Amino acid sequence: MQEPLSSRSSSTSSLLDVAPRPSKCTIKVYTKVLCADMEYKTLCINQQTTSKDVVRMLLSKFKMKHRDPNLFYLTMEVWMRKTGIPIRSVVVLEDDAHPAELQACHPRGESKFSMKMRRGGLVKVFGGSCLMAGSLYKSLLVSDRTCTTELIQLVLHCYNSTEHHEKFSIFEISCTKDYERRLHSTELPLQIQQEWPTNEHFAFQLRRNVEGIQRRLPWLRSHETSGNANLQWLYGRSSLGLHSLSENDDAFNTYENCFYI
């Protein structure tokens, strides 16, 4: 937001139509949803900083880049006085709201920002071996608003990878319906998963694109009939880069109990 010039200058630079640098301010955001031992964080932002920017800044400060930003949002608590009686009002901020502007509309100390969390769902992404040898999958808690591109970015953060998300694709694969397909960048994986009749015969897999082209592997048919056999067939195929795994494996139970993002 351009601010009016405070004075005129005779210098030639004053004749240039250049917007001044946005003024900065500090806001205090209560963040117990991220860390019970940390009551709040103080951030330096400007008039252009959005609520979503603030969420990303906080996740970075808490070293939680693997957490889905879409799961979090800001609220603003405001105290208004009518007839001498203070009235508390809480407003949920949209992702594109500007906290600095909102804070400036109220006397100091009469507004409070807090970070809150939305309900999400657990999505398991196989194919981690294309980023780290021996890695099987990552389980991620994501929002139903998180798209394929954002999910790929989260997986890359889990592996501390600096590669660009466009080098990878996520495939939906099924061992009973004999198909696989690459998810479009704007599709919503959690919503897709919620439409599966069962998770035993479907999976998401991360694949590295070949020379920037999304590669489609030929579908391999299964002649097994039981659910566990189909899972072992699907995850045991070396061409898919997965290993055999069933829900009765100790490794699976240990992973689910100890590694939850």
DRENBALUM-610239 format. One record per residue: x negated, y, z of N, C-alpha, C in turn; residue in three letters. Coordinates in steps of 0.05 Angstrom, whole numbers, padded with zeros to 5 digits. Layout:
BEGIN
R       nx       ny       nz      cax      cay      caz       cx       cy       cz   voro
R        X        Y        Z        X        Y        Z        X        Y        Z    ALA
...
//
This chain:
BEGIN
R       nx       ny       nz      cax      cay      caz       cx       cy       cz   voro
R   -00017   -00024    00000    00000    00000    00000   -00018    00025    00000    MET
R   -00014    00042   -00020   -00031    00065   -00022   -00023    00086   -00002    GLN
R   -00043    00098    00012   -00039    00119    00031   -00045    00146    00019    GLU
R   -00030    00167    00026   -00036    00194    00015   -00063    00204    00025    PRO
R   -00076    00219    00007   -00101    00230    00015   -00097    00251    00036    LEU
R   -00115    00251    00056   -00112    00269    00079   -00121    00298    00072    SER
R   -00138    00301    00052   -00147    00327    00045   -00156    00327    00016    SER
R   -00159    00350    00003   -00168    00352   -00024   -00198    00356   -00023    ARG
R   -00212    00346   -00043   -00240    00349   -00045   -00247    00361   -00072    SER
R   -00268    00377   -00072   -00277    00390   -00096   -00295    00372   -00112    SER
R   -00303    00350   -00101   -00321    00332   -00115   -00307    00318   -00137    SER
R   -00323    00310   -00157   -00311    00297   -00180   -00298    00270   -00173    THR
R   -00309    00258   -00152   -00298    00232   -00144   -00269    00234   -00135    SER
R   -00261    00257   -00124   -00234    00260   -00115   -00214    00262   -00138    SER
R   -00224    00266   -00162   -00206    00267   -00185   -00199    00240   -00195    LEU
R   -00214    00219   -00186   -00208    00193   -00195   -00184    00181   -00180    LEU
R   -00167    00168   -00194   -00143    00157   -00182   -00150    00129   -00171    ASP
R   -00163    00129   -00148   -00171    00105   -00135   -00157    00101   -00109    VAL
R   -00145    00078   -00104   -00130    00073   -00079   -00151    00070   -00057    ALA
R   -00147    00082   -00034   -00165    00078   -00012   -00163    00050    00000    PRO
R   -00184    00042    00013   -00184    00015    00026   -00163    00014    00047    ARG
R   -00146   -00007    00048   -00125   -00008    00068   -00136   -00007    00096    PRO
R   -00123    00008    00113   -00132    00010    00141   -00128   -00017    00155    SER
R   -00145   -00023    00174   -00144   -00048    00188   -00133   -00044    00216    LYS
R   -00122   -00066    00227   -00112   -00066    00254   -00116   -00093    00266    CYS
R   -00111   -00096    00292   -00113   -00122    00305   -00085   -00131    00314    THR
R   -00081   -00157    00312   -00056   -00168    00322   -00063   -00192    00340    ILE
R   -00047   -00197    00360   -00050   -00219    00378   -00029   -00240    00371    LYS
R   -00038   -00265    00365   -00020   -00286    00358   -00022   -00308    00379    VAL
R    00000   -00316    00391    00000   -00337    00411    00000   -00364    00396    TYR
R   -00019   -00381    00403   -00026   -00405    00387   -00026   -00431    00403    THR
R   -00009   -00433    00423   -00009   -00458    00439   -00001   -00482    00422    LYS
R    00013   -00477    00400    00020   -00499    00383   -00004   -00513    00370    VAL
R   -00026   -00498    00369   -00051   -00510    00358   -00070   -00520    00380    LEU
R   -00070   -00506    00402   -00089   -00513    00424   -00076   -00505    00450    CYS
R   -00070   -00524    00467   -00057   -00518    00493   -00074   -00501    00511    ALA
R   -00101   -00503    00507   -00119   -00489    00525   -00125   -00460    00515    ASP
R   -00115   -00454    00492   -00120   -00427    00480   -00093   -00413    00478    MET
R   -00089   -00392    00495   -00063   -00379    00495   -00058   -00363    00470    GLU
R   -00079   -00348    00461   -00075   -00332    00437   -00102   -00327    00424    TYR
R   -00100   -00318    00399   -00123   -00309    00383   -00117   -00281    00373    LYS
R   -00139   -00264    00373   -00137   -00237    00363   -00149   -00236    00335    THR
R   -00134   -00226    00316   -00143   -00225    00288   -00145   -00197    00279    LEU
R   -00164   -00191    00261   -00166   -00165    00248   -00154   -00169    00220    CYS
R   -00132   -00154    00214   -00119   -00156    00188   -00114   -00129    00177    ILE
R   -00105   -00127    00152   -00097   -00102    00140   -00068   -00102    00132    ASN
R   -00059   -00081    00119   -00031   -00078    00112   -00022   -00098    00091    GLN
R   -00041   -00109    00076   -00034   -00128    00055   -00034   -00157    00065    GLN
R   -00043   -00162    00089   -00044   -00190    00099   -00016   -00200    00104    THR
R   -00011   -00224    00093    00016   -00236    00096    00016   -00256    00120    THR
R    00040   -00264    00127    00043   -00284    00148    00029   -00310    00141    SER
R    00030   -00318    00116    00017   -00342    00107   -00013   -00339    00109    LYS
R   -00023   -00315    00102   -00052   -00310    00105   -00060   -00313    00135    ASP
R   -00044   -00303    00153   -00050   -00305    00182   -00051   -00335    00190    VAL
R   -00032   -00351    00180   -00032   -00379    00187   -00058   -00392    00178    VAL
R   -00066   -00386    00153   -00091   -00398    00143   -00115   -00389    00159    ARG
R   -00116   -00363    00166   -00138   -00353    00182   -00140   -00368    00209    MET
R   -00117   -00373    00221   -00117   -00386    00247   -00126   -00415    00245    LEU
R   -00116   -00429    00224   -00125   -00457    00220   -00155   -00458    00215    LEU
R   -00165   -00438    00201   -00194   -00438    00196   -00210   -00433    00222    SER
R   -00200   -00414    00239   -00213   -00408    00264   -00213   -00432    00283    LYS
R   -00192   -00448    00282   -00191   -00472    00299   -00203   -00496    00285    PHE
R   -00216   -00492    00262   -00229   -00513    00247   -00208   -00535    00241    LYS
R   -00185   -00527    00231   -00164   -00546    00224   -00155   -00542    00195    MET
R   -00175   -00541    00177   -00168   -00537    00149   -00154   -00561    00137    LYS
R   -00156   -00584    00151   -00142   -00608    00142   -00113   -00608    00149    HIS
R   -00104   -00589    00165   -00076   -00587    00172   -00061   -00572    00151    ARG
R   -00037   -00580    00146   -00020   -00568    00125   -00010   -00541    00133    ASP
R   -00018   -00519    00119   -00008   -00492    00127    00022   -00490    00125    PRO
R    00034   -00506    00107    00063   -00504    00104    00079   -00514    00128    ASN
R    00066   -00527    00146    00079   -00536    00171    00082   -00514    00191    LEU
R    00069   -00491    00187    00068   -00470    00207    00080   -00444    00197    PHE
R    00089   -00428    00215    00101   -00402    00209    00098   -00384    00233    TYR
R    00103   -00359    00228    00101   -00339    00250    00128   -00329    00258    LEU
R    00131   -00324    00284    00154   -00309    00294    00145   -00283    00307    THR
R    00163   -00265    00308    00158   -00239    00320    00179   -00234    00342    MET
R    00169   -00231    00366    00187   -00226    00389    00187   -00196    00394    GLU
R    00210   -00184    00394    00213   -00155    00398    00231   -00149    00421    VAL
R    00223   -00129    00437    00239   -00120    00459    00251   -00093    00452    TRP
R    00277   -00092    00452    00292   -00067    00446    00307   -00058    00471    MET
R    00307   -00032    00474    00321   -00021    00498    00346   -00006    00489    ARG
R    00369   -00016    00500    00394   -00002    00495    00407    00002    00522    LYS
R    00414    00027    00527    00426    00035    00553    00408    00027    00576    THR
R    00382    00028    00571    00363    00022    00593    00358   -00007    00598    GLY
R    00373   -00025    00585    00370   -00054    00589    00354   -00066    00566    ILE
R    00331   -00078    00572    00315   -00090    00550    00328   -00115    00538    PRO
R    00329   -00116    00512    00341   -00139    00498    00319   -00152    00481    ILE
R    00316   -00178    00485    00296   -00193    00471    00307   -00205    00445    ARG
R    00292   -00201    00423    00301   -00211    00397    00277   -00225    00384    SER
R    00281   -00249    00373    00260   -00264    00359    00267   -00267    00330    VAL
R    00248   -00259    00313    00252   -00260    00284    00232   -00279    00272    VAL
R    00242   -00297    00254    00224   -00315    00239    00214   -00300    00215    VAL
R    00188   -00298    00212    00176   -00283    00190    00174   -00300    00165    LEU
R    00181   -00288    00142    00177   -00302    00116    00147   -00303    00110    GLU
R    00140   -00322    00093    00111   -00325    00086    00099   -00300    00074    ASP
R    00115   -00284    00061    00104   -00260    00048    00108   -00234    00065    ASP
R    00117   -00237    00090    00120   -00214    00108    00092   -00204    00115    ALA
R    00091   -00178    00123    00066   -00165    00130    00066   -00158    00159    HIS
R    00053   -00174    00176    00053   -00169    00205    00043   -00142    00213    PRO
R    00023   -00131    00200    00012   -00105    00207    00033   -00083    00205    ALA
R    00048   -00084    00183    00069   -00064    00179    00091   -00067    00200    GLU
R    00098   -00092    00206    00119   -00097    00225    00111   -00088    00253    LEU
R    00086   -00093    00260    00076   -00085    00286    00076   -00054    00289    GLN
R    00070   -00041    00267    00069   -00011    00268    00096    00001    00272    ALA
R    00117   -00014    00268    00145   -00003    00271    00154   -00003    00300    CYS
R    00138   -00015    00318    00146   -00017    00346    00124   -00006    00364    HIS
R    00132    00005    00387    00112    00015    00406    00093   -00008    00415    PRO
R    00069    00000    00421    00049   -00020    00429    00058   -00035    00454    ARG
R    00056   -00061    00453    00063   -00078    00475    00092   -00087    00475    GLY
R    00108   -00078    00455    00136   -00086    00454    00142   -00106    00432    GLU
R    00120   -00118    00420    00124   -00139    00400    00103   -00160    00406    SER
R    00110   -00185    00398    00093   -00208    00403    00095   -00228    00381    LYS
R    00072   -00236    00369    00072   -00255    00348    00065   -00283    00359    PHE
R    00079   -00303    00350    00073   -00331    00358    00072   -00349    00334    SER
R    00056   -00369    00335    00054   -00389    00314    00071   -00413    00321    MET
R    00088   -00422    00304    00106   -00444    00309    00102   -00466    00287    LYS
R    00113   -00489    00293    00109   -00512    00275    00136   -00523    00265    MET
R    00137   -00529    00239    00161   -00542    00228    00158   -00572    00230    ARG
R    00180   -00586    00226    00180   -00615    00225    00169   -00624    00198    ARG
R    00152   -00644    00199    00140   -00654    00174    00142   -00684    00173    GLY
R    00127   -00697    00155    00128   -00725    00152    00100   -00736    00146    GLY
R    00095   -00761    00151    00069   -00773    00147    00067   -00784    00119    LEU
R    00047   -00776    00104    00042   -00785    00077    00015   -00799    00077    VAL
R    00014   -00823    00066   -00011   -00838    00064   -00022   -00836    00036    LYS
R   -00046   -00827    00032   -00058   -00825    00005   -00082   -00844    00004    VAL
R   -00079   -00864   -00014   -00101   -00883   -00018   -00121   -00872   -00039    PHE
R   -00143   -00886   -00042   -00162   -00878   -00063   -00184   -00861   -00052    GLY
R   -00189   -00861   -00026   -00210   -00844   -00015   -00238   -00852   -00024    GLY
R   -00240   -00876   -00035   -00267   -00885   -00044   -00278   -00868   -00067    SER
R   -00260   -00853   -00081   -00270   -00836   -00102   -00283   -00811   -00091    CYS
R   -00281   -00807   -00064   -00294   -00785   -00051   -00316   -00794   -00031    LEU
R   -00311   -00817   -00019   -00330   -00828    00000   -00329   -00858   -00001    MET
R   -00353   -00870   -00006   -00354   -00899   -00009   -00344   -00913    00016    ALA
R   -00327   -00932    00012   -00317   -00948    00035   -00292   -00937    00048    GLY
R   -00284   -00912    00040   -00260   -00900    00052   -00236   -00912    00039    SER
R   -00215   -00918    00055   -00192   -00931    00044   -00169   -00911    00039    LEU
R   -00161   -00896    00059   -00139   -00877    00056   -00140   -00856    00078    TYR
R   -00124   -00835    00074   -00120   -00815    00094   -00090   -00812    00099    LYS
R   -00083   -00810    00125   -00055   -00804    00132   -00053   -00775    00140    SER
R   -00034   -00761    00127   -00032   -00732    00130   -00003   -00725    00138    LEU
R   -00001   -00708    00158    00025   -00697    00165    00030   -00672    00148    LEU
R    00050   -00673    00131    00055   -00652    00112    00084   -00642    00113    VAL
R    00088   -00619    00102    00115   -00608    00100    00129   -00618    00075    SER
R    00156   -00617    00076    00171   -00625    00052    00169   -00604    00031    ASP
R    00156   -00581    00036    00152   -00560    00016    00124   -00562    00004    ARG
R    00108   -00581    00012    00080   -00582    00003    00079   -00597   -00024    THR
R    00067   -00584   -00044    00066   -00595   -00071    00042   -00613   -00075    CYS
R    00040   -00626   -00098    00019   -00644   -00104   -00008   -00631   -00102    THR
R   -00011   -00607   -00114   -00036   -00592   -00114   -00045   -00587   -00085    THR
R   -00027   -00579   -00068   -00034   -00573   -00040   -00042   -00598   -00025    GLU
R   -00029   -00621   -00032   -00036   -00646   -00019   -00064   -00655   -00027    LEU
R   -00071   -00651   -00052   -00098   -00658   -00061   -00119   -00640   -00047    ILE
R   -00113   -00615   -00043   -00131   -00597   -00028   -00135   -00606    00000    GLN
R   -00113   -00615    00013   -00115   -00625    00040   -00133   -00650    00042    LEU
R   -00130   -00668    00023   -00146   -00692    00023   -00176   -00684    00019    VAL
R   -00181   -00665    00002   -00209   -00656   -00003   -00220   -00645    00023    LEU
R   -00204   -00629    00038   -00213   -00617    00063   -00220   -00640    00083    HIS
R   -00204   -00661    00083   -00209   -00684    00102   -00237   -00696    00097    CYS
R   -00246   -00695    00072   -00272   -00707    00066   -00293   -00685    00064    TYR
R   -00287   -00661    00072   -00306   -00638    00071   -00317   -00635    00043    ASN
R   -00300   -00640    00023   -00308   -00638   -00005   -00303   -00609   -00015    SER
R   -00322   -00599   -00030   -00320   -00573   -00042   -00312   -00574   -00072    THR
R   -00305   -00598   -00081   -00297   -00601   -00109   -00270   -00588   -00114    GLU
R   -00265   -00580   -00138   -00240   -00566   -00145   -00218   -00587   -00148    HIS
R   -00194   -00579   -00139   -00171   -00597   -00139   -00163   -00606   -00167    HIS
R   -00170   -00590   -00187   -00163   -00598   -00215   -00178   -00622   -00225    GLU
R   -00199   -00630   -00211   -00214   -00654   -00219   -00200   -00680   -00210    LYS
R   -00177   -00677   -00196   -00164   -00701   -00185   -00134   -00701   -00191    PHE
R   -00123   -00724   -00190   -00094   -00728   -00193   -00084   -00747   -00172    SER
R   -00058   -00745   -00166   -00045   -00765   -00148   -00025   -00780   -00165    ILE
R   -00026   -00807   -00162   -00008   -00825   -00176    00011   -00838   -00156    PHE
R    00036   -00841   -00166    00055   -00857   -00151    00055   -00884   -00164    GLU
R    00050   -00905   -00149    00048   -00932   -00160    00067   -00951   -00145    ILE
R    00077   -00970   -00160    00096   -00990   -00149    00088   -01018   -00159    SER
R    00088   -01037   -00141    00081   -01064   -00149    00106   -01081   -00154    CYS
R    00130   -01070   -00151    00154   -01086   -00157    00168   -01076   -00181    THR
R    00167   -01050   -00187    00180   -01039   -00210    00161   -01037   -00234    LYS
R    00136   -01046   -00230    00117   -01048   -00252    00113   -01021   -00266    ASP
R    00107   -01000   -00251    00100   -00975   -00263    00082   -00959   -00246    TYR
R    00069   -00939   -00258    00054   -00919   -00244    00057   -00893   -00260    GLU
R    00056   -00871   -00246    00058   -00845   -00259    00043   -00824   -00244    ARG
R    00032   -00805   -00259    00018   -00783   -00247    00038   -00762   -00238    ARG
R    00035   -00752   -00213    00052   -00731   -00203    00045   -00705   -00215    LEU
R    00065   -00689   -00223    00061   -00662   -00232    00052   -00644   -00209    HIS
R    00038   -00623   -00215    00026   -00606   -00195    00047   -00594   -00176    SER
R    00071   -00590   -00186    00092   -00577   -00170    00111   -00596   -00156    THR
R    00107   -00622   -00160    00125   -00641   -00147    00119   -00642   -00117    GLU
R    00138   -00652   -00101    00136   -00652   -00072    00133   -00681   -00062    LEU
R    00109   -00690   -00056    00104   -00718   -00049    00121   -00728   -00026    PRO
R    00125   -00712   -00005    00140   -00722    00018    00169   -00728    00010    LEU
R    00181   -00711   -00006    00208   -00715   -00015    00210   -00740   -00033    GLN
R    00189   -00744   -00050    00188   -00768   -00067    00187   -00793   -00049    ILE
R    00169   -00792   -00029    00166   -00815   -00011    00192   -00821    00003    GLN
R    00207   -00801    00011    00232   -00805    00025    00254   -00818    00008    GLN
R    00250   -00818   -00018    00269   -00831   -00036    00261   -00859   -00043    GLU
R    00238   -00868   -00033    00230   -00896   -00038    00248   -00915   -00022    TRP
R    00257   -00937   -00034    00274   -00956   -00018    00258   -00969    00004    PRO
R    00232   -00972    00001    00215   -00983    00022    00186   -00974    00016    THR
R    00171   -00969    00038    00143   -00961    00034    00125   -00984    00028    ASN
R    00135   -01009    00031    00118   -01032    00028    00109   -01036   -00001    GLU
R    00125   -01027   -00020    00120   -01032   -00048    00113   -01007   -00064    HIS
R    00109   -00985   -00050    00102   -00960   -00063    00078   -00947   -00049    PHE
R    00063   -00932   -00064    00040   -00918   -00052    00032   -00894   -00069    ALA
R    00018   -00875   -00056    00005   -00853   -00070   -00025   -00860   -00071    PHE
R   -00037   -00853   -00094   -00065   -00858   -00097   -00079   -00834   -00110    GLN
R   -00101   -00826   -00098   -00117   -00804   -00109   -00137   -00816   -00129    LEU
R   -00138   -00803   -00153   -00157   -00812   -00173   -00172   -00788   -00184    ARG
R   -00197   -00793   -00191   -00213   -00773   -00203   -00207   -00772   -00233    ARG
R   -00202   -00749   -00244   -00197   -00746   -00272   -00223   -00750   -00288    ASN
R   -00220   -00761   -00312   -00243   -00766   -00329   -00246   -00742   -00349    VAL
R   -00267   -00727   -00345   -00273   -00704   -00363   -00249   -00685   -00364    GLU
R   -00236   -00681   -00341   -00215   -00662   -00339   -00188   -00672   -00350    GLY
R   -00187   -00696   -00360   -00163   -00708   -00371   -00151   -00728   -00351    ILE
R   -00126   -00724   -00345   -00113   -00743   -00326   -00111   -00770   -00339    GLN
R   -00125   -00789   -00327   -00127   -00816   -00339   -00104   -00833   -00329    ARG
R   -00092   -00848   -00347   -00071   -00867   -00340   -00081   -00895   -00343    ARG
R   -00083   -00909   -00320   -00093   -00937   -00321   -00070   -00955   -00330    LEU
R   -00076   -00976   -00345   -00055   -00996   -00352   -00044   -01009   -00327    PRO
R   -00018   -01013   -00327   -00005   -01025   -00304   -00011   -01055   -00304    TRP
R   -00018   -01065   -00280   -00024   -01094   -00277    00000   -01107   -00263    LEU
R    00011   -01127   -00275    00035   -01140   -00264    00028   -01159   -00242    ARG
R    00047   -01161   -00223    00044   -01180   -00201    00062   -01204   -00205    SER
R    00052   -01227   -00198    00069   -01251   -00200    00076   -01261   -00172    HIS
R    00069   -01244   -00151    00075   -01252   -00124    00103   -01243   -00117    GLU
R    00116   -01256   -00098    00143   -01249   -00091    00146   -01236   -00064    THR
R    00129   -01243   -00045    00133   -01232   -00018    00122   -01204   -00017    SER
R    00132   -01188    00003    00123   -01160    00006    00094   -01158    00012    GLY
R    00084   -01174    00031    00056   -01173    00039    00038   -01182    00016    ASN
R    00047   -01202    00001    00031   -01211   -00022    00029   -01189   -00043    ALA
R    00051   -01175   -00047    00051   -01153   -00067    00032   -01131   -00058    ASN
R    00032   -01125   -00031    00014   -01105   -00021   -00015   -01113   -00025    LEU
R   -00021   -01138   -00019   -00049   -01148   -00023   -00057   -01148   -00052    GLN
R   -00038   -01155   -00069   -00043   -01153   -00098   -00049   -01125   -00107    TRP
R   -00033   -01107   -00098   -00036   -01079   -00106   -00062   -01067   -00096    LEU
R   -00067   -01070   -00070   -00091   -01057   -00058   -00116   -01073   -00063    TYR
R   -00113   -01098   -00072   -00137   -01114   -00076   -00149   -01112   -00104    GLY
R   -00135   -01098   -00122   -00145   -01096   -00150   -00169   -01077   -00150    ARG
R   -00191   -01087   -00160   -00215   -01070   -00160   -00212   -01047   -00180    SER
R   -00195   -01050   -00200   -00192   -01029   -00220   -00177   -01005   -00208    SER
R   -00162   -01010   -00185   -00148   -00989   -00172   -00165   -00977   -00150    LEU
R   -00188   -00989   -00144   -00206   -00978   -00124   -00196   -00981   -00095    GLY
R   -00178   -01000   -00090   -00167   -01004   -00064   -00174   -01032   -00053    LEU
R   -00172   -01036   -00027   -00178   -01061   -00015   -00152   -01073   -00003    HIS
R   -00153   -01099    00002   -00130   -01113    00013   -00124   -01103    00041    SER
R   -00098   -01098    00046   -00090   -01088    00072   -00061   -01095    00077    LEU
R   -00055   -01106    00100   -00028   -01111    00108   -00024   -01098    00135    SER
R    00002   -01094    00143    00008   -01080    00167    00001   -01096    00192    GLU
R   -00008   -01121    00188   -00016   -01138    00211   -00046   -01136    00216    ASN
R   -00061   -01123    00198   -00090   -01121    00201   -00097   -01104    00225    ASP
R   -00117   -01113    00241   -00127   -01098    00263   -00137   -01070    00255    ASP
R   -00150   -01070    00231   -00161   -01044    00221   -00138   -01024    00217    ALA
R   -00116   -01034    00206   -00093   -01016    00201   -00083   -01005    00228    PHE
R   -00079   -01022    00248   -00068   -01013    00273   -00087   -00994    00287    ASN
R   -00113   -01000    00286   -00132   -00982    00299   -00132   -00955    00286    THR
R   -00130   -00954    00259   -00130   -00929    00244   -00105   -00913    00252    TYR
R   -00082   -00926    00252   -00057   -00912    00258   -00057   -00901    00286    GLU
R   -00069   -00915    00305   -00069   -00906    00333   -00089   -00884    00338    ASN
R   -00111   -00884    00324   -00133   -00867    00332   -00138   -00844    00312    CYS
R   -00128   -00846    00288   -00134   -00826    00268   -00108   -00816    00257    PHE
R   -00099   -00793    00267   -00073   -00782    00259   -00077   -00753    00253    TYR
R   -00074   -00744    00229   -00079   -00716    00222   -00052   -00703    00217    ILE
//
